[in-house]
Amino acid sequence: MSGDLNGTEPARGGVPPIVEGKGFPQPGGGYSVRESTRAKRVILRVLPHGRLEVVVPNGFDRDKLPAIVLEHAQWIEKAVGRMASRGGGSTAAFSVFPPEVHLRAVGLCLGVRLIPTGDRTLRLSQRGEDQLELTGKCTDTGACILLLRRWLRHQGRLHLIPWLENTAGRLGMSFRTAQIRSQKTRWGSCSSRGTISLNDCLLFLPRELVCYIMVHELCHTRYLNHSQSFWRLVASHAPDFQVLDARMKEGRRFVPSWAGGEGK
């Protein structure tokens, strides 16, 4: 295990050891993920300038990574702080999040400003359509992520549900109700009762991919399966659905790491 300036060995008790690599808490990045044929478990390493790399075994389920990083957030913050005190980089509070949040689907790009104070609480405020401010105990990484996720869920209700309603009206379809969720593996779903659930992370995707997901779920109100009849209906509203469906397999690249994705 490494214990030099490039990383500090975490204490025993479930926190993984540090290994060679590259990658996270930098101004403008989340954490990078690297697959390794030699890795037998998930490994974290804080590098110079407060960067974090998460090394995973080949084929590891990346949906589990946000929870793992959050679980060890305290250790990460301490390790980054130690490195900063040695001149190796900034504090974790300013490096977990990118300088902006880009909601491609609705054409919004908001800067993220962290304002540390002596308060023990943390507040998130939106200033117009181009600025988010986190004020208070900004070193509490988990609390910062929680507030951002709550904000993202609200944006989903604000933008995605009216969008779905307009799409349904344009296609001559209907649904019973809609809800915004933070699903780990699904972009959307439709229940037998006609309730459509949309993933709040759709906001990070290009607009045409979100349109496709909405068409897909609306077609499930007619066919609650993936039969030939279902796909014919999808094709009648989205002729290039096969191309769009293939692109969705890489959709997580548009989602930042703090929201559970593979992007920055």
PAPATI-849589 format. One record per atom (N, C-alpha, C): z, x, y; residue in three letters. Coordinates in pm, whole numbers. Layout:
<rs>
{{Z; X; Y}; ala},
...
</rs>
This chain:
<rs>
{{0; 85; -120}; met},
{{0; 0; 0}; met},
{{0; 88; 124}; met},
{{-60; 36; 230}; ser},
{{-70; 112; 353}; ser},
{{46; 83; 445}; ser},
{{100; 186; 512}; gly},
{{207; 165; 606}; gly},
{{186; 246; 732}; gly},
{{60; 287; 760}; asp},
{{32; 368; 877}; asp},
{{4; 281; 999}; asp},
{{-47; 342; 1105}; leu},
{{-72; 270; 1230}; leu},
{{-172; 159; 1213}; leu},
{{-259; 168; 1114}; asn},
{{-360; 65; 1093}; asn},
{{-305; -61; 1031}; asn},
{{-179; -64; 1000}; gly},
{{-121; -186; 943}; gly},
{{20; -159; 899}; gly},
{{104; -259; 905}; thr},
{{243; -244; 864}; thr},
{{267; -323; 738}; thr},
{{331; -262; 642}; glu},
{{356; -330; 516}; glu},
{{451; -446; 535}; glu},
{{414; -567; 493}; pro},
{{503; -682; 506}; pro},
{{620; -674; 409}; pro},
{{728; -742; 446}; ala},
{{845; -744; 359}; ala},
{{815; -819; 231}; ala},
{{892; -789; 128}; arg},
{{877; -861; 2}; arg},
{{916; -1007; 21}; arg},
{{866; -1092; -69}; gly},
{{901; -1233; -61}; gly},
{{779; -1320; -48}; gly},
{{669; -1281; -112}; gly},
{{551; -1366; -113}; gly},
{{445; -1322; -14}; gly},
{{479; -1236; 84}; val},
{{380; -1191; 180}; val},
{{296; -1083; 114}; val},
{{164; -1094; 120}; pro},
{{80; -999; 49}; pro},
{{83; -860; 111}; pro},
{{52; -757; 33}; pro},
{{47; -622; 87}; pro},
{{-75; -601; 174}; pro},
{{-75; -490; 248}; ile},
{{-184; -458; 338}; ile},
{{-283; -364; 268}; ile},
{{-411; -388; 295}; val},
{{-513; -304; 233}; val},
{{-614; -263; 338}; val},
{{-707; -180; 299}; glu},
{{-813; -138; 389}; glu},
{{-905; -255; 421}; glu},
{{-966; -254; 539}; gly},
{{-1060; -361; 573}; gly},
{{-1091; -363; 720}; gly},
{{-1139; -474; 765}; lys},
{{-1168; -496; 906}; lys},
{{-1143; -641; 942}; lys},
{{-1125; -671; 1056}; gly},
{{-1107; -804; 1106}; gly},
{{-1031; -900; 1182}; gly},
{{-906; -967; 1270}; phe},
{{-851; -1090; 1340}; phe},
{{-776; -1082; 1473}; phe},
{{-660; -1141; 1491}; pro},
{{-607; -1162; 1624}; pro},
{{-659; -1070; 1734}; pro},
{{-782; -1083; 1771}; gln},
{{-839; -1010; 1883}; gln},
{{-877; -1113; 1988}; gln},
{{-886; -1076; 2115}; pro},
{{-930; -1171; 2215}; pro},
{{-1074; -1209; 2185}; pro},
{{-1096; -1327; 2137}; gly},
{{-1232; -1371; 2107}; gly},
{{-1259; -1386; 1960}; gly},
{{-1160; -1375; 1875}; gly},
{{-1186; -1390; 1733}; gly},
{{-1074; -1462; 1663}; gly},
{{-1101; -1516; 1547}; gly},
{{-997; -1576; 1465}; gly},
{{-956; -1471; 1365}; gly},
{{-992; -1490; 1237}; tyr},
{{-971; -1384; 1140}; tyr},
{{-1098; -1376; 1057}; tyr},
{{-1130; -1256; 1013}; ser},
{{-1247; -1241; 929}; ser},
{{-1206; -1250; 783}; ser},
{{-1301; -1290; 700}; val},
{{-1276; -1305; 557}; val},
{{-1373; -1216; 481}; val},
{{-1322; -1140; 386}; arg},
{{-1407; -1052; 305}; arg},
{{-1374; -1071; 158}; arg},
{{-1476; -1093; 77}; glu},
{{-1456; -1103; -67}; glu},
{{-1458; -964; -129}; glu},
{{-1373; -945; -228}; ser},
{{-1364; -816; -295}; ser},
{{-1355; -837; -446}; ser},
{{-1434; -761; -518}; thr},
{{-1429; -768; -665}; thr},
{{-1300; -707; -718}; thr},
{{-1235; -623; -637}; arg},
{{-1112; -557; -680}; arg},
{{-987; -639; -649}; arg},
{{-998; -731; -554}; ala},
{{-881; -809; -514}; ala},
{{-840; -907; -624}; ala},
{{-713; -911; -655}; lys},
{{-660; -1004; -755}; lys},
{{-588; -1122; -689}; lys},
{{-564; -1111; -559}; arg},
{{-496; -1216; -484}; arg},
{{-537; -1204; -338}; arg},
{{-491; -1296; -254}; val},
{{-522; -1291; -112}; val},
{{-440; -1179; -46}; val},
{{-506; -1099; 36}; ile},
{{-442; -985; 100}; ile},
{{-468; -992; 251}; ile},
{{-363; -967; 330}; leu},
{{-375; -965; 476}; leu},
{{-357; -823; 526}; leu},
{{-432; -789; 630}; arg},
{{-410; -659; 693}; arg},
{{-434; -670; 843}; arg},
{{-336; -630; 922}; val},
{{-351; -624; 1067}; val},
{{-401; -485; 1103}; val},
{{-508; -482; 1181}; leu},
{{-575; -357; 1217}; leu},
{{-551; -323; 1364}; leu},
{{-599; -209; 1410}; pro},
{{-586; -175; 1552}; pro},
{{-643; -285; 1640}; pro},
{{-586; -299; 1759}; his},
{{-623; -403; 1855}; his},
{{-585; -541; 1804}; his},
{{-491; -546; 1711}; gly},
{{-439; -674; 1665}; gly},
{{-535; -756; 1583}; gly},
{{-626; -694; 1515}; arg},
{{-724; -767; 1436}; arg},
{{-673; -789; 1295}; arg},
{{-710; -904; 1238}; leu},
{{-666; -939; 1103}; leu},
{{-784; -961; 1011}; leu},
{{-778; -903; 895}; glu},
{{-875; -932; 791}; glu},
{{-803; -997; 674}; glu},
{{-868; -1098; 619}; val},
{{-817; -1164; 499}; val},
{{-911; -1129; 384}; val},
{{-860; -1058; 287}; val},
{{-940; -1017; 171}; val},
{{-909; -1112; 56}; val},
{{-1013; -1166; -5}; val},
{{-994; -1264; -112}; val},
{{-1072; -1223; -236}; val},
{{-1027; -1265; -354}; pro},
{{-1105; -1241; -476}; pro},
{{-1237; -1317; -469}; pro},
{{-1336; -1270; -539}; asn},
{{-1465; -1340; -543}; asn},
{{-1445; -1483; -592}; asn},
{{-1508; -1577; -521}; gly},
{{-1502; -1717; -561}; gly},
{{-1376; -1790; -516}; gly},
{{-1291; -1724; -438}; phe},
{{-1167; -1789; -393}; phe},
{{-1199; -1908; -302}; phe},
{{-1121; -2016; -315}; asp},
{{-1139; -2136; -234}; asp},
{{-1093; -2109; -90}; asp},
{{-1189; -2097; 2}; arg},
{{-1154; -2061; 139}; arg},
{{-1085; -2174; 215}; arg},
{{-1092; -2295; 164}; asp},
{{-1021; -2406; 228}; asp},
{{-870; -2383; 227}; asp},
{{-823; -2295; 139}; lys},
{{-679; -2268; 129}; lys},
{{-631; -2164; 231}; lys},
{{-725; -2093; 294}; leu},
{{-687; -1981; 379}; leu},
{{-608; -2019; 504}; leu},
{{-648; -2126; 578}; pro},
{{-570; -2159; 698}; pro},
{{-421; -2178; 669}; pro},
{{-389; -2244; 559}; ala},
{{-249; -2267; 524}; ala},
{{-180; -2135; 490}; ala},
{{-253; -2045; 423}; ile},
{{-195; -1916; 387}; ile},
{{-166; -1834; 512}; ile},
{{-261; -1833; 605}; val},
{{-241; -1758; 729}; val},
{{-124; -1816; 809}; val},
{{-118; -1949; 816}; leu},
{{-6; -2013; 887}; leu},
{{128; -1979; 822}; leu},
{{129; -1975; 690}; glu},
{{253; -1945; 618}; glu},
{{307; -1808; 656}; glu},
{{215; -1715; 683}; his},
{{256; -1579; 715}; his},
{{238; -1547; 863}; his},
{{229; -1653; 947}; ala},
{{205; -1633; 1090}; ala},
{{314; -1547; 1155}; ala},
{{439; -1568; 1114}; gln},
{{550; -1492; 1173}; gln},
{{534; -1343; 1145}; gln},
{{500; -1312; 1020}; trp},
{{480; -1171; 987}; trp},
{{362; -1113; 1065}; trp},
{{253; -1191; 1077}; ile},
{{135; -1144; 1150}; ile},
{{170; -1114; 1295}; ile},
{{244; -1206; 1358}; glu},
{{283; -1187; 1498}; glu},
{{367; -1060; 1515}; glu},
{{461; -1038; 1424}; lys},
{{546; -919; 1433}; lys},
{{463; -792; 1414}; lys},
{{371; -796; 1318}; ala},
{{288; -679; 1292}; ala},
{{199; -647; 1411}; ala},
{{141; -752; 1472}; val},
{{57; -731; 1590}; val},
{{142; -680; 1706}; val},
{{264; -736; 1719}; gly},
{{353; -691; 1826}; gly},
{{389; -544; 1811}; gly},
{{416; -501; 1688}; arg},
{{447; -360; 1665}; arg},
{{329; -271; 1702}; arg},
{{209; -319; 1669}; met},
{{92; -240; 1700}; met},
{{69; -233; 1850}; met},
{{96; -346; 1918}; ala},
{{79; -349; 2063}; ala},
{{177; -252; 2130}; ala},
{{300; -244; 2076}; ser},
{{401; -155; 2135}; ser},
{{363; -9; 2117}; ser},
{{277; 19; 2020}; arg},
{{229; 155; 1997}; arg},
{{99; 181; 2072}; arg},
{{56; 83; 2149}; gly},
{{-69; 99; 2222}; gly},
{{-189; 61; 2140}; gly},
{{-167; -11; 2031}; gly},
{{-279; -44; 1943}; gly},
{{-348; -173; 1973}; gly},
{{-300; -253; 2070}; gly},
{{-371; -376; 2099}; gly},
{{-286; -475; 2173}; gly},
{{-335; -598; 2186}; ser},
{{-268; -704; 2260}; ser},
{{-173; -778; 2168}; ser},
{{-97; -873; 2224}; thr},
{{-5; -951; 2143}; thr},
{{-79; -1060; 2069}; thr},
{{-16; -1109; 1963}; ala},
{{-79; -1211; 1880}; ala},
{{-105; -1339; 1957}; ala},
{{-19; -1369; 2055}; ala},
{{-33; -1495; 2127}; ala},
{{-169; -1508; 2191}; ala},
{{-225; -1396; 2239}; phe},
{{-352; -1402; 2308}; phe},
{{-470; -1372; 2218}; phe},
{{-445; -1355; 2089}; ser},
{{-554; -1311; 2004}; ser},
{{-586; -1404; 1890}; ser},
{{-505; -1505; 1865}; val},
{{-532; -1597; 1755}; val},
{{-652; -1684; 1785}; val},
{{-673; -1716; 1912}; phe},
{{-776; -1812; 1950}; phe},
{{-889; -1745; 2026}; phe},
{{-1010; -1798; 2012}; pro},
{{-1123; -1748; 2088}; pro},
{{-1107; -1788; 2235}; pro},
{{-1182; -1726; 2326}; pro},
{{-1169; -1760; 2468}; pro},
{{-1223; -1897; 2503}; pro},
{{-1291; -1961; 2409}; glu},
{{-1345; -2094; 2436}; glu},
{{-1355; -2176; 2309}; glu},
{{-1361; -2308; 2326}; val},
{{-1381; -2402; 2217}; val},
{{-1515; -2470; 2242}; val},
{{-1607; -2453; 2149}; his},
{{-1744; -2504; 2167}; his},
{{-1766; -2626; 2078}; his},
{{-1768; -2744; 2137}; leu},
{{-1797; -2867; 2064}; leu},
{{-1947; -2895; 2078}; leu},
{{-2025; -2833; 1991}; arg},
{{-2171; -2840; 2001}; arg},
{{-2223; -2983; 1994}; arg},
{{-2161; -3064; 1910}; ala},
{{-2211; -3199; 1885}; ala},
{{-2217; -3283; 2012}; ala},
{{-2125; -3258; 2104}; val},
{{-2120; -3341; 2226}; val},
{{-2144; -3259; 2352}; val},
{{-2189; -3135; 2334}; gly},
{{-2228; -3053; 2449}; gly},
{{-2113; -3009; 2538}; gly},
{{-1995; -2987; 2481}; leu},
{{-1880; -2943; 2559}; leu},
{{-1841; -2801; 2520}; leu},
{{-1807; -2722; 2619}; cys},
{{-1757; -2587; 2595}; cys},
{{-1639; -2565; 2689}; cys},
{{-1521; -2554; 2633}; leu},
{{-1399; -2543; 2713}; leu},
{{-1333; -2407; 2695}; leu},
{{-1298; -2345; 2806}; gly},
{{-1224; -2221; 2799}; gly},
{{-1081; -2248; 2753}; gly},
{{-1022; -2151; 2684}; val},
{{-884; -2163; 2637}; val},
{{-799; -2062; 2713}; val},
{{-702; -2112; 2787}; arg},
{{-614; -2026; 2866}; arg},
{{-472; -2038; 2815}; arg},
{{-411; -1926; 2779}; leu},
{{-273; -1924; 2734}; leu},
{{-183; -1880; 2849}; leu},
{{-82; -1962; 2879}; ile},
{{10; -1933; 2989}; ile},
{{152; -1921; 2933}; ile},
{{195; -1802; 2895}; pro},
{{329; -1787; 2838}; pro},
{{437; -1803; 2945}; pro},
{{541; -1877; 2913}; thr},
{{655; -1895; 3003}; thr},
{{783; -1878; 2922}; thr},
{{896; -1893; 2988}; gly},
{{1023; -1881; 2918}; gly},
{{1063; -2007; 2844}; gly},
{{982; -2112; 2854}; asp},
{{1015; -2238; 2785}; asp},
{{1009; -2220; 2635}; asp},
{{1095; -2293; 2564}; arg},
{{1093; -2290; 2418}; arg},
{{993; -2390; 2362}; arg},
{{942; -2478; 2450}; thr},
{{844; -2578; 2408}; thr},
{{704; -2530; 2440}; thr},
{{606; -2604; 2391}; leu},
{{466; -2569; 2413}; leu},
{{392; -2695; 2453}; leu},
{{307; -2685; 2553}; arg},
{{230; -2799; 2601}; arg},
{{83; -2763; 2607}; arg},
{{-2; -2861; 2577}; leu},
{{-146; -2843; 2590}; leu},
{{-198; -2942; 2694}; leu},
{{-275; -2891; 2789}; ser},
{{-333; -2975; 2894}; ser},
{{-482; -2948; 2903}; ser},
{{-559; -3053; 2927}; gln},
{{-702; -3037; 2949}; gln},
{{-730; -3052; 3097}; gln},
{{-793; -2951; 3156}; arg},
{{-827; -2951; 3296}; arg},
{{-976; -2979; 3311}; arg},
{{-1008; -3105; 3338}; gly},
{{-1149; -3143; 3348}; gly},
{{-1218; -3133; 3214}; gly},
{{-1345; -3098; 3216}; glu},
{{-1423; -3089; 3094}; glu},
{{-1452; -2946; 3053}; glu},
{{-1385; -2850; 3117}; asp},
{{-1418; -2712; 3085}; asp},
{{-1299; -2619; 3068}; asp},
{{-1177; -2674; 3059}; gln},
{{-1062; -2585; 3047}; gln},
{{-948; -2650; 2968}; gln},
{{-894; -2574; 2871}; leu},
{{-773; -2611; 2799}; leu},
{{-665; -2509; 2833}; leu},
{{-542; -2557; 2856}; glu},
{{-432; -2468; 2887}; glu},
{{-317; -2493; 2790}; glu},
{{-272; -2386; 2727}; leu},
{{-153; -2389; 2643}; leu},
{{-43; -2319; 2721}; leu},
{{63; -2394; 2753}; thr},
{{169; -2342; 2839}; thr},
{{303; -2346; 2766}; thr},
{{379; -2238; 2777}; gly},
{{511; -2234; 2715}; gly},
{{523; -2121; 2615}; gly},
{{575; -2152; 2497}; lys},
{{597; -2051; 2394}; lys},
{{467; -2023; 2319}; lys},
{{379; -1949; 2384}; cys},
{{247; -1923; 2328}; cys},
{{250; -1830; 2208}; cys},
{{363; -1764; 2185}; thr},
{{372; -1675; 2069}; thr},
{{390; -1752; 1939}; thr},
{{417; -1882; 1951}; asp},
{{431; -1967; 1831}; asp},
{{292; -2009; 1786}; asp},
{{231; -1925; 1704}; thr},
{{94; -1947; 1661}; thr},
{{75; -2081; 1593}; thr},
{{166; -2115; 1503}; gly},
{{154; -2242; 1432}; gly},
{{156; -2361; 1525}; gly},
{{244; -2357; 1627}; ala},
{{252; -2468; 1723}; ala},
{{124; -2476; 1806}; ala},
{{68; -2362; 1842}; cys},
{{-58; -2361; 1918}; cys},
{{-169; -2428; 1837}; cys},
{{-178; -2390; 1710}; ile},
{{-282; -2447; 1625}; ile},
{{-260; -2597; 1607}; ile},
{{-134; -2638; 1589}; leu},
{{-104; -2779; 1571}; leu},
{{-147; -2861; 1692}; leu},
{{-120; -2812; 1813}; leu},
{{-160; -2884; 1934}; leu},
{{-311; -2889; 1949}; leu},
{{-378; -2779; 1916}; leu},
{{-524; -2779; 1923}; leu},
{{-584; -2876; 1822}; leu},
{{-526; -2883; 1703}; arg},
{{-577; -2977; 1603}; arg},
{{-556; -3121; 1647}; arg},
{{-441; -3148; 1710}; arg},
{{-418; -3283; 1761}; arg},
{{-518; -3317; 1870}; arg},
{{-545; -3222; 1957}; trp},
{{-644; -3242; 2062}; trp},
{{-782; -3268; 2002}; trp},
{{-816; -3191; 1898}; leu},
{{-946; -3208; 1832}; leu},
{{-957; -3347; 1770}; leu},
{{-849; -3394; 1708}; arg},
{{-849; -3528; 1649}; arg},
{{-873; -3634; 1757}; arg},
{{-810; -3617; 1872}; his},
{{-830; -3711; 1984}; his},
{{-975; -3708; 2031}; his},
{{-1033; -3588; 2039}; gln},
{{-1173; -3578; 2080}; gln},
{{-1264; -3648; 1980}; gln},
{{-1227; -3642; 1853}; gly},
{{-1305; -3712; 1751}; gly},
{{-1304; -3862; 1773}; gly},
{{-1186; -3916; 1803}; arg},
{{-1178; -4060; 1830}; arg},
{{-1257; -4095; 1956}; arg},
{{-1252; -4007; 2053}; leu},
{{-1316; -4032; 2182}; leu},
{{-1468; -4028; 2172}; leu},
{{-1521; -3939; 2090}; his},
{{-1666; -3918; 2085}; his},
{{-1732; -3970; 1958}; his},
{{-1673; -3940; 1842}; leu},
{{-1741; -3969; 1716}; leu},
{{-1746; -4118; 1682}; leu},
{{-1637; -4190; 1708}; ile},
{{-1636; -4333; 1672}; ile},
{{-1736; -4413; 1755}; ile},
{{-1742; -4397; 1889}; pro},
{{-1847; -4468; 1964}; pro},
{{-1987; -4426; 1920}; pro},
{{-2003; -4300; 1887}; trp},
{{-2132; -4250; 1840}; trp},
{{-2171; -4320; 1710}; trp},
{{-2076; -4333; 1619}; leu},
{{-2101; -4403; 1493}; leu},
{{-2137; -4549; 1518}; leu},
{{-2067; -4613; 1609}; glu},
{{-2095; -4753; 1642}; glu},
{{-2237; -4768; 1697}; glu},
{{-2276; -4679; 1784}; asn},
{{-2412; -4684; 1840}; asn},
{{-2517; -4660; 1733}; asn},
{{-2490; -4565; 1644}; thr},
{{-2584; -4536; 1536}; thr},
{{-2599; -4656; 1443}; thr},
{{-2488; -4719; 1410}; ala},
{{-2492; -4837; 1323}; ala},
{{-2574; -4948; 1388}; ala},
{{-2554; -4971; 1517}; gly},
{{-2630; -5074; 1586}; gly},
{{-2778; -5044; 1590}; gly},
{{-2811; -4917; 1611}; arg},
{{-2952; -4878; 1616}; arg},
{{-3020; -4895; 1481}; arg},
{{-2946; -4871; 1372}; leu},
{{-3004; -4881; 1238}; leu},
{{-2991; -5021; 1179}; leu},
{{-2926; -5110; 1250}; gly},
{{-2906; -5245; 1197}; gly},
{{-2806; -5250; 1084}; gly},
{{-2707; -5162; 1087}; met},
{{-2604; -5157; 984}; met},
{{-2468; -5189; 1045}; met},
{{-2370; -5205; 960}; ser},
{{-2235; -5234; 1009}; ser},
{{-2133; -5171; 915}; ser},
{{-2013; -5154; 966}; phe},
{{-1901; -5103; 886}; phe},
{{-1776; -5176; 933}; phe},
{{-1676; -5173; 849}; arg},
{{-1555; -5250; 881}; arg},
{{-1472; -5181; 989}; arg},
{{-1442; -5055; 967}; thr},
{{-1364; -4978; 1065}; thr},
{{-1395; -4830; 1045}; thr},
{{-1356; -4750; 1141}; ala},
{{-1379; -4606; 1133}; ala},
{{-1252; -4532; 1170}; ala},
{{-1234; -4416; 1111}; gln},
{{-1118; -4333; 1141}; gln},
{{-1156; -4186; 1142}; gln},
{{-1080; -4109; 1216}; ile},
{{-1103; -3965; 1226}; ile},
{{-995; -3894; 1146}; ile},
{{-1037; -3804; 1059}; arg},
{{-943; -3732; 975}; arg},
{{-973; -3582; 981}; arg},
{{-882; -3503; 925}; ser},
{{-901; -3359; 915}; ser},
{{-919; -3324; 768}; ser},
{{-1028; -3370; 711}; gln},
{{-1053; -3349; 568}; gln},
{{-1089; -3203; 541}; gln},
{{-1040; -3151; 431}; lys},
{{-1063; -3010; 400}; lys},
{{-1200; -2985; 339}; lys},
{{-1250; -3078; 260}; thr},
{{-1375; -3053; 188}; thr},
{{-1485; -3152; 220}; thr},
{{-1453; -3263; 283}; arg},
{{-1554; -3365; 311}; arg},
{{-1580; -3376; 461}; arg},
{{-1708; -3392; 494}; trp},
{{-1745; -3416; 632}; trp},
{{-1730; -3564; 667}; trp},
{{-1740; -3648; 567}; gly},
{{-1726; -3791; 589}; gly},
{{-1713; -3863; 456}; gly},
{{-1671; -3988; 462}; ser},
{{-1659; -4069; 341}; ser},
{{-1665; -4216; 380}; ser},
{{-1694; -4300; 280}; cys},
{{-1701; -4444; 302}; cys},
{{-1630; -4512; 185}; cys},
{{-1537; -4600; 215}; ser},
{{-1463; -4669; 110}; ser},
{{-1535; -4795; 68}; ser},
{{-1489; -4853; -42}; ser},
{{-1549; -4977; -93}; ser},
{{-1528; -5093; 4}; ser},
{{-1433; -5080; 94}; arg},
{{-1406; -5185; 193}; arg},
{{-1484; -5164; 323}; arg},
{{-1568; -5061; 325}; gly},
{{-1649; -5038; 443}; gly},
{{-1582; -4958; 552}; gly},
{{-1476; -4884; 516}; thr},
{{-1410; -4796; 612}; thr},
{{-1475; -4659; 607}; thr},
{{-1526; -4614; 719}; ile},
{{-1589; -4483; 726}; ile},
{{-1492; -4383; 789}; ile},
{{-1472; -4271; 721}; ser},
{{-1388; -4163; 772}; ser},
{{-1478; -4046; 811}; ser},
{{-1454; -3992; 928}; leu},
{{-1531; -3878; 976}; leu},
{{-1438; -3760; 1002}; leu},
{{-1483; -3642; 967}; asn},
{{-1405; -3521; 986}; asn},
{{-1411; -3480; 1133}; asn},
{{-1295; -3453; 1193}; asp},
{{-1295; -3414; 1334}; asp},
{{-1372; -3284; 1358}; asp},
{{-1385; -3200; 1256}; cys},
{{-1459; -3075; 1271}; cys},
{{-1610; -3094; 1285}; cys},
{{-1657; -3216; 1267}; leu},
{{-1798; -3245; 1294}; leu},
{{-1834; -3211; 1437}; leu},
{{-1737; -3216; 1526}; leu},
{{-1762; -3187; 1666}; leu},
{{-1814; -3045; 1689}; leu},
{{-1785; -2955; 1597}; phe},
{{-1830; -2816; 1612}; phe},
{{-1975; -2797; 1568}; phe},
{{-2030; -2893; 1495}; leu},
{{-2163; -2879; 1436}; leu},
{{-2274; -2915; 1535}; leu},
{{-2396; -2866; 1510}; pro},
{{-2510; -2909; 1589}; pro},
{{-2529; -3061; 1579}; pro},
{{-2579; -3120; 1684}; arg},
{{-2588; -3264; 1695}; arg},
{{-2667; -3328; 1581}; arg},
{{-2777; -3264; 1540}; glu},
{{-2861; -3325; 1437}; glu},
{{-2789; -3334; 1302}; glu},
{{-2697; -3242; 1275}; leu},
{{-2622; -3248; 1150}; leu},
{{-2520; -3361; 1152}; leu},
{{-2460; -3384; 1268}; val},
{{-2366; -3496; 1280}; val},
{{-2439; -3629; 1264}; val},
{{-2557; -3638; 1324}; cys},
{{-2639; -3760; 1309}; cys},
{{-2667; -3787; 1162}; cys},
{{-2699; -3681; 1088}; tyr},
{{-2729; -3698; 946}; tyr},
{{-2607; -3749; 870}; tyr},
{{-2490; -3692; 896}; ile},
{{-2368; -3736; 827}; ile},
{{-2341; -3883; 856}; ile},
{{-2362; -3924; 978}; met},
{{-2338; -4065; 1012}; met},
{{-2436; -4156; 940}; met},
{{-2563; -4117; 935}; val},
{{-2661; -4196; 861}; val},
{{-2622; -4202; 714}; val},
{{-2583; -4089; 659}; his},
{{-2543; -4080; 518}; his},
{{-2429; -4178; 487}; his},
{{-2325; -4175; 569}; glu},
{{-2210; -4262; 542}; glu},
{{-2242; -4408; 568}; glu},
{{-2323; -4437; 666}; leu},
{{-2362; -4576; 691}; leu},
{{-2443; -4631; 574}; leu},
{{-2526; -4548; 514}; cys},
{{-2603; -4592; 397}; cys},
{{-2511; -4622; 278}; cys},
{{-2396; -4559; 277}; his},
{{-2299; -4588; 170}; his},
{{-2238; -4727; 186}; his},
{{-2250; -4788; 301}; thr},
{{-2202; -4925; 315}; thr},
{{-2292; -5021; 238}; thr},
{{-2414; -4978; 207}; arg},
{{-2507; -5057; 125}; arg},
{{-2501; -5015; -22}; arg},
{{-2495; -4886; -44}; tyr},
{{-2491; -4831; -180}; tyr},
{{-2376; -4731; -189}; tyr},
{{-2272; -4767; -260}; leu},
{{-2155; -4680; -270}; leu},
{{-2172; -4581; -386}; leu},
{{-2286; -4513; -384}; asn},
{{-2322; -4417; -488}; asn},
{{-2432; -4327; -433}; asn},
{{-2484; -4241; -517}; his},
{{-2596; -4156; -478}; his},
{{-2717; -4185; -567}; his},
{{-2744; -4311; -582}; ser},
{{-2857; -4356; -664}; ser},
{{-2988; -4332; -590}; ser},
{{-3099; -4356; -660}; gln},
{{-3230; -4343; -597}; gln},
{{-3245; -4441; -481}; gln},
{{-3188; -4559; -497}; ser},
{{-3194; -4659; -390}; ser},
{{-3121; -4609; -265}; ser},
{{-3008; -4543; -288}; phe},
{{-2933; -4487; -175}; phe},
{{-3016; -4383; -102}; phe},
{{-3076; -4290; -176}; trp},
{{-3151; -4183; -111}; trp},
{{-3278; -4235; -45}; trp},
{{-3337; -4340; -99}; arg},
{{-3453; -4400; -33}; arg},
{{-3412; -4459; 102}; arg},
{{-3294; -4520; 105}; leu},
{{-3246; -4576; 232}; leu},
{{-3217; -4464; 332}; leu},
{{-3155; -4356; 284}; val},
{{-3130; -4242; 372}; val},
{{-3261; -4187; 427}; val},
{{-3360; -4172; 340}; ala},
{{-3490; -4117; 380}; ala},
{{-3559; -4205; 483}; ala},
{{-3537; -4336; 476}; ser},
{{-3601; -4426; 572}; ser},
{{-3546; -4408; 713}; ser},
{{-3426; -4356; 723}; his},
{{-3364; -4333; 854}; his},
{{-3361; -4186; 893}; his},
{{-3369; -4097; 795}; ala},
{{-3367; -3953; 820}; ala},
{{-3466; -3887; 725}; ala},
{{-3595; -3889; 760}; pro},
{{-3699; -3837; 670}; pro},
{{-3677; -3691; 627}; pro},
{{-3613; -3612; 712}; asp},
{{-3588; -3471; 679}; asp},
{{-3448; -3450; 621}; asp},
{{-3395; -3552; 553}; phe},
{{-3257; -3546; 505}; phe},
{{-3232; -3430; 409}; phe},
{{-3334; -3390; 332}; gln},
{{-3313; -3280; 237}; gln},
{{-3286; -3149; 309}; gln},
{{-3358; -3126; 418}; val},
{{-3335; -3005; 498}; val},
{{-3197; -3009; 562}; val},
{{-3163; -3125; 617}; leu},
{{-3033; -3140; 682}; leu},
{{-2918; -3127; 582}; leu},
{{-2937; -3185; 463}; asp},
{{-2834; -3178; 361}; asp},
{{-2811; -3033; 317}; asp},
{{-2919; -2957; 308}; ala},
{{-2907; -2815; 271}; ala},
{{-2834; -2737; 380}; ala},
{{-2861; -2769; 505}; arg},
{{-2795; -2700; 616}; arg},
{{-2645; -2729; 619}; arg},
{{-2607; -2847; 573}; met},
{{-2465; -2882; 574}; met},
{{-2382; -2792; 484}; met},
{{-2446; -2729; 386}; lys},
{{-2372; -2639; 297}; lys},
{{-2316; -2518; 372}; lys},
{{-2377; -2488; 488}; glu},
{{-2329; -2376; 570}; glu},
{{-2255; -2426; 693}; glu},
{{-2219; -2554; 692}; gly},
{{-2157; -2614; 809}; gly},
{{-2027; -2549; 853}; gly},
{{-1950; -2496; 759}; arg},
{{-1821; -2437; 793}; arg},
{{-1833; -2313; 880}; arg},
{{-1952; -2256; 886}; arg},
{{-1972; -2139; 972}; arg},
{{-1960; -2174; 1120}; arg},
{{-1982; -2302; 1152}; phe},
{{-1972; -2345; 1291}; phe},
{{-1829; -2377; 1332}; phe},
{{-1741; -2388; 1234}; val},
{{-1602; -2430; 1259}; val},
{{-1515; -2306; 1276}; val},
{{-1440; -2295; 1386}; pro},
{{-1355; -2177; 1406}; pro},
{{-1243; -2169; 1303}; pro},
{{-1192; -2050; 1284}; ser},
{{-1090; -2028; 1181}; ser},
{{-964; -2109; 1208}; ser},
{{-926; -2128; 1334}; trp},
{{-803; -2202; 1362}; trp},
{{-815; -2349; 1320}; trp},
{{-939; -2397; 1304}; ala},
{{-961; -2535; 1261}; ala},
{{-995; -2542; 1113}; ala},
{{-982; -2430; 1042}; gly},
{{-1004; -2429; 898}; gly},
{{-1143; -2389; 855}; gly},
{{-1223; -2334; 947}; gly},
{{-1359; -2296; 914}; gly},
{{-1376; -2148; 893}; gly},
{{-1502; -2106; 891}; glu},
{{-1535; -1966; 865}; glu},
{{-1589; -1896; 988}; glu},
{{-1595; -1968; 1101}; gly},
{{-1646; -1909; 1224}; gly},
{{-1536; -1843; 1304}; gly},
{{-1572; -1800; 1424}; lys},
{{-1475; -1735; 1513}; lys},
{{-1428; -1833; 1619}; lys},
</rs>
